[in-house]
Amino acid sequence: MGTHTHTLSLLQARESEKSWDYCCNEVHDLYNLIDQYGIEQSAMDRAAYATLDSVYNQLKGVMEEVESARDNNIAKFSIDLEHGGSRGCCV
């Protein structure tokens, strides 16, 4: 059940990626306007904005790693099943 839940979450994240890209670009546009008009903001808000791109890119990188690992794990467990499940948890 746990693996299935993670797979659905990853699928949902991938389906939301275009929307997240749009939102990320919208935040950049808003901060460009804030800078253009010299609107003050808290240091905390500016610091959070400064991390937006790196955090978002890390998220996308993790999704790619999870997808890659999923395929490798499926292949590994398929081989184990073909050989009698020698790596099973129960003896």
C-alpha positions in Angstrom: 0.0 0.0 0.0 2.8 2.5 0.9 4.5 2.1 -2.5 1.2 2.7 -4.3 0.6 5.8 -2.4 4.0 7.2 -3.2 3.5 6.4 -6.9 0.2 8.3 -6.9 1.8 11.3 -5.2 4.6 11.3 -7.8 2.1 11.1 -10.6 0.1 13.9 -9.1 3.3 16.0 -8.8 4.2 15.4 -12.4 0.7 16.4 -13.5 1.0 19.6 -11.5 4.4 20.5 -12.8 3.2 22.9 -15.5 1.0 24.7 -13.0 3.9 25.0 -10.6 6.1 26.4 -13.5 3.4 29.0 -14.1 3.2 29.9 -10.5 7.0 30.2 -10.2 7.1 32.5 -13.2 4.2 34.6 -11.7 6.1 35.0 -8.5 9.2 36.2 -10.4 7.0 38.7 -12.3 5.6 40.0 -9.1 9.0 40.4 -7.5 10.2 42.2 -10.6 7.3 44.7 -10.2 8.1 45.0 -6.5 11.7 45.9 -7.3 10.7 48.2 -10.2 8.5 50.3 -8.0 10.7 50.1 -4.9 8.1 48.5 -2.7 9.5 47.5 0.7 9.2 43.9 1.9 10.4 42.0 4.9 13.8 40.4 4.9 12.1 37.1 5.6 10.0 37.4 2.4 13.0 38.4 0.3 15.0 35.5 1.7 12.2 33.1 0.9 12.0 34.5 -2.6 15.8 34.1 -3.0 15.5 30.3 -2.4 12.5 29.8 -4.8 14.5 28.6 -7.8 16.9 26.4 -6.0 14.2 24.7 -3.9 12.0 24.2 -7.0 14.8 22.8 -9.0 15.7 20.4 -6.1 12.1 19.2 -6.1 12.1 18.5 -9.8 15.5 16.7 -9.4 14.1 14.5 -6.6 11.1 13.6 -8.7 13.4 12.5 -11.5 15.5 10.4 -9.0 12.4 8.8 -7.7 11.1 7.9 -11.2 14.5 6.4 -12.1 14.8 4.4 -8.8 11.3 3.1 -9.3 12.1 1.6 -12.7 15.3 0.1 -11.3 13.5 -1.3 -8.2 10.8 -2.9 -10.4 13.4 -4.6 -12.5 15.3 -5.8 -9.4 12.2 -7.2 -7.7 11.1 -8.8 -10.9 14.4 -10.7 -11.1 14.0 -11.7 -7.5 10.5 -13.0 -8.1 11.8 -15.0 -11.1 14.4 -16.6 -8.9 12.0 -17.6 -6.2 12.0 -14.4 -4.2 15.3 -15.1 -2.4 15.4 -11.5 -1.0 11.9 -11.8 0.6 11.4 -10.5 4.1 9.8 -13.7 5.4 11.7 -17.0 5.7 
